[in-house]
């Protein structure tokens, strides 16, 4: 018999509000949220570069596998070579003002150039061909010398998040290359992209916190942590980590995956926040949470394993449904609308899972599979099956070059595939100087939970229209709707013998 639980974990501020309103009942919630960790302390070691989506060890692996003609890396490499944006004759078009979804929209100039910079940087790191390094450098230098503002409707915040994390990753790869103006590039990211990221997390475009869907906040968090790593700003890294764990919007993992379903065989699936909206936006959020978790891992934080591998459970749910299989679904509601003092927010309910966009081909699954199945040795059959379905993954500019194809950097078969026999020991923060020595003790003390697999063994200020209809969440479960109440937690049904990040 399938059993569902709704996680109503809230921020510390939310718990205090509930305590006043719900009396003793709120005490149950407060006790149940005791697993949330405090703001992470600064790392003992310094920063090692590159250290966002890819480390130098990752690039060494890619180069070795491609040179040897090994599969599936070689097929992934061929996909990269087939991209028009990875060529040395690519012509960037930096402009002073980039606009999304408004008059004079020209965001395509930015997302194509961000993809081209990343793809040329990859080709340089894998082959040593400095023509590609020169191209990546010139693209990034051109933008840092030219860009002055990001404009548009509410989706300007999406642009700041998506292209923010993508540009930061390209800059991280190129940071030590001759002629790259790292200081000016960092200033662009901190002065133009980060303020928009920060404003969105704090003010939610003047909406209640849960008005905007999970994907909006997840690309924002990815940008913040990427800028933090690029600029060696631990406070920004900590900010993204803390919001992922305890934020008041849908980028918080327990809101992005608000409902857990335990089936008769003990498999636990996590219903995704946008599953009742459509599958395209659901997968966009999954992809950006994956990028966030990978960057956090390389910076010393295990968000993959946080809250008993909650992200993994959400990924298994999304992959399973998009593979054409049935999944349980509980009616989901959230607060929406503009923040107005003394006026309650509206309530938007999605009673059924949506099949719109089912089977999407977003290049996001190789990263997720290679963390949970290879680094951690967990059984994630649906994630693995989706990885297999899309292998080799492509990236921005392919499949006709549609705008959404630039939402993710892609090429995960090439960049994230790990050979299990080559993985000996891996801990969060392997890219940090002096992290490896105490990595095991950090993992044991993190509280992120070993194992916990899916199987027992293992804009305009008034523009809200584009959000798809988000403050405190509400759910309808088993025929009852509640905004506050006791927190139910699934018991952990199995443990892996390995510590988080260790490889068998």
TORKEFI-27552 format. One record per residue (C-alpha): x, y, z; residue in three letters. Coordinates in steps of 0.2 Angstrom, whole numbers, plus 5000, padded with zeros to 4 digits. Layout:
% TORKEFI-27552
XYZala
...
END
This chain:
% TORKEFI-27552
500050005000unk
500750174995unk
500950305008unk
501150485006unk
501850615018unk
501950805016unk
503550895022unk
503051055030unk
504751105035unk
504851295036unk
506251425038unk
506651475056unk
505651635053unk
504151525047unk
504251415062unk
504151565074unk
502651635065unk
501751465066unk
502151455084unk
501151605088unk
499751545077unk
499651365081unk
500151355099unk
500651175104unk
500451105087unk
501851215081unk
502951135093unk
502850975084unk
503451055068unk
504851145077unk
505450985084unk
505350895068unk
506451025059unk
507851005070unk
508850915056unk
509051075047unk
510851135048unk
511551305052unk
512451415040unk
513951315035unk
515651375042unk
517051435030unk
518051295024unk
519751255033unk
520651255016unk
520651385002unk
519951384985unk
520651274971unk
520251314953unk
519351264942unk
518051214955unk
516251244950unk
515451114938unk
517151044934unk
518751014942unk
520450994935unk
520350804938unk
518750804928unk
519650884913unk
521050764915unk
519850624914unk
518950694899unk
520550724890unk
521150544893unk
519550464888unk
519350564872unk
521250534867unk
520950344870unk
519350344860unk
518450274875unk
516550264875unk
515450344879unk
516550494881unk
517050494862unk
515250494857unk
514950644869unk
516450724862unk
515750714844unk
514150794850unk
515150944856unk
516150954840unk
514450954830unk
513951114839unk
514051274828unk
514351374844unk
515951274848unk
516851324833unk
518351444833unk
517551554820unk
516051594831unk
515651774831unk
515051844848unk
513851994849unk
514052084866unk
512852224869unk
512652354883unk
510852304887unk
510052134887unk
508152114887unk
507051964889unk
505251944886unk
504952134882unk
505052254868unk
506752244860unk
507052064867unk
508852014863unk
509251884876unk
509751764862unk
511351854860unk
511851824878unk
511351644880unk
512151594863unk
513751684868unk
513751604885unk
513551434878unk
514951464865unk
516151524878unk
515851364888unk
515951254873unk
517551334867unk
518251324884unk
517851134885unk
518751104869unk
520251194874unk
520351104891unk
520150934882unk
521350964867unk
522451104872unk
522051194856unk
522251374861unk
521251434847unk
519751384857unk
520451464872unk
520651624863unk
518851614857unk
518151584874unk
519251724882unk
518751854868unk
516851814871unk
516951834890unk
518051994888unk
516852064876unk
515352044887unk
516252114903unk
516852264893unk
515152304886unk
513652244897unk
512852374908unk
511152304912unk
509852164911unk
508052214908unk
506352134904unk
504752074912unk
504851964927unk
505851834917unk
507351954918unk
507651864934unk
507751694925unk
508951774913unk
510051834928unk
509951654935unk
510251544920unk
511551644911unk
512251694927unk
512851524932unk
513251484914unk
514451634912unk
515251604929unk
515651424924unk
516451484908unk
517451614917unk
517951494930unk
518751374917unk
519651524909unk
520151614925unk
522051594923unk
522151604904unk
523251734896unk
522351894892unk
520751854901unk
520252004911unk
519651904927unk
519452054938unk
518252144926unk
517351984923unk
517051954941unk
516452134943unk
515152104929unk
514551954938unk
514452044955unk
513852204950unk
512552154936unk
512051974939unk
512151954958unk
511052104963unk
509652034953unk
509851854960unk
509851934978unk
508352044975unk
507351894968unk
507751784983unk
507351924996unk
505852004987unk
505151874975unk
504752014963unk
503552084976unk
502551924977unk
502251804991unk
503751684992unk
502951534984unk
502151624969unk
503651584958unk
503951404954unk
505451294959unk
506451324943unk
506451514945unk
507351494962unk
508451354957unk
509351444943unk
509551594954unk
510351484968unk
511451404954unk
512051584949unk
512351634967unk
513451484971unk
514351504955unk
514751684957unk
515251644975unk
516551514969unk
517151624955unk
517551764966unk
518051664981unk
516651734992unk
516151615005unk
514651715011unk
513851694994unk
514151514994unk
513451495011unk
511951605006unk
511451474992unk
511751325004unk
510651405018unk
509251445006unk
509251274998unk
509051205015unk
507851325024unk
507251455011unk
505451525011unk
505251494992unk
505151344981unk
506951334979unk
507151254996unk
507351074993unk
505851025005unk
504751134995unk
505451084978unk
505050904983unk
503650934995unk
502850764996unk
503650594998unk
502750434992unk
503250265000unk
502650114990unk
502349944995unk
504149884991unk
504950025001unk
505350124986unk
505250314990unk
504750434977unk
504750624979unk
503350724970unk
504150874961unk
503351044965unk
502951074946unk
502350904942unk
500550964941unk
501051114929unk
502051024915unk
503550914913unk
504651044904unk
504751164918unk
504851014930unk
506450954921unk
507151124920unk
507051134939unk
507850964941unk
509251014929unk
509651174939unk
509551084955unk
510850964949unk
511951104943unk
511851184960unk
512151014969unk
513750984958unk
514451154961unk
514151144980unk
514950964980unk
516551034972unk
516451184985unk
516351065000unk
514451055003unk
513450895000unk
511750954995unk
511450794985unk
511350705001unk
510450835011unk
508750785019unk
509050595016unk
509450614998unk
507850714995unk
508450774978unk
508750594972unk
506950544977unk
506250694967unk
507350644952unk
506750464952unk
504950524953unk
505150644938unk
506250514928unk
504950374931unk
503450474925unk
504350544910unk
504850364905unk
503050334903unk
502750244919unk
501450284932unk
501850374948unk
500750424963unk
500150604964unk
499450704978unk
498450864975unk
499651004977unk
499251194982unk
500251344985unk
500051524989unk
500151644975unk
499951834971unk
500651994976unk
501152034994unk
499852155001unk
499852195020unk
498352125029unk
497752035014unk
497851845012unk
498751774996unk
497751674984unk
497851484983unk
498251394967unk
497951204966unk
498551074954unk
497450914957unk
498250804944unk
499950774937unk
500250854920unk
500750754905unk
501150914895unk
502950904889unk
503150724895unk
504750634889unk
505750794887unk
507550774881unk
508350904892unk
510250854894unk
510250844913unk
510250664918unk
512150614915unk
512650724930unk
511350654941unk
511650474937unk
513550494939unk
513350564957unk
512050444964unk
512450284954unk
514350304952unk
515050414966unk
513750344979unk
513450174972unk
511550194974unk
510250104965unk
509350234954unk
508450134940unk
507450274933unk
508850404933unk
509950284925unk
508650234912unk
508350414907unk
510250444906unk
510350294894unk
508850364884unk
509750524880unk
511550464879unk
512550544872unk
511950704879unk
512050864868unk
511951044874unk
511451224869unk
511151254850unk
510751074845unk
508951014841unk
508751164830unk
509451284842unk
507751324851unk
507951454865unk
507551324878unk
508951214872unk
510151344879unk
509451324897unk
510751194902unk
512551184897unk
512351004893unk
513650874886unk
513550774902unk
514050614894unk
515750694890unk
515950794906unk
515150694920unk
515350514915unk
516450424928unk
517150244926unk
516650154942unk
518350074942unk
519250244942unk
518250314956unk
519250274972unk
518850404985unk
517750564983unk
517150684995unk
516250854995unk
517550984992unk
518850884982unk
519151044973unk
519651134989unk
521451144995unk
521751045010unk
519950965010unk
520450795005unk
521450755021unk
519950785032unk
518550745019unk
517950585028unk
517750675045unk
516750815036unk
515650695028unk
515350595044unk
514950755053unk
513850835040unk
512250755045unk
511750735027unk
511450555029unk
512350405021unk
511350305009unk
509550345010unk
509250274992unk
507650254984unk
507750064987unk
507849985004unk
509549915001unk
510550054997unk
505352134926unk
503952244928unk
503552254946unk
501752194943unk
502152064931unk
501651894938unk
500851814923unk
502251714917unk
502451614933unk
501051494930unk
500151554945unk
501851544975unk
502151615002unk
501751475014unk
501251315005unk
499651215006unk
499351045001unk
497750934999unk
498150755005unk
497050615008unk
495550725005unk
496050855018unk
496851025015unk
498051105028unk
499151255029unk
499951205046unk
499951045056unk
501150905062unk
502650865052unk
502650685046unk
504350605041unk
504650445032unk
505750325042unk
507350285033unk
507250115027unk
508950075022unk
510750135023unk
512250125012unk
513950065020unk
514850215012unk
514950385019unk
514250535008unk
515450554993unk
516450394996unk
516650274982unk
516750084983unk
END
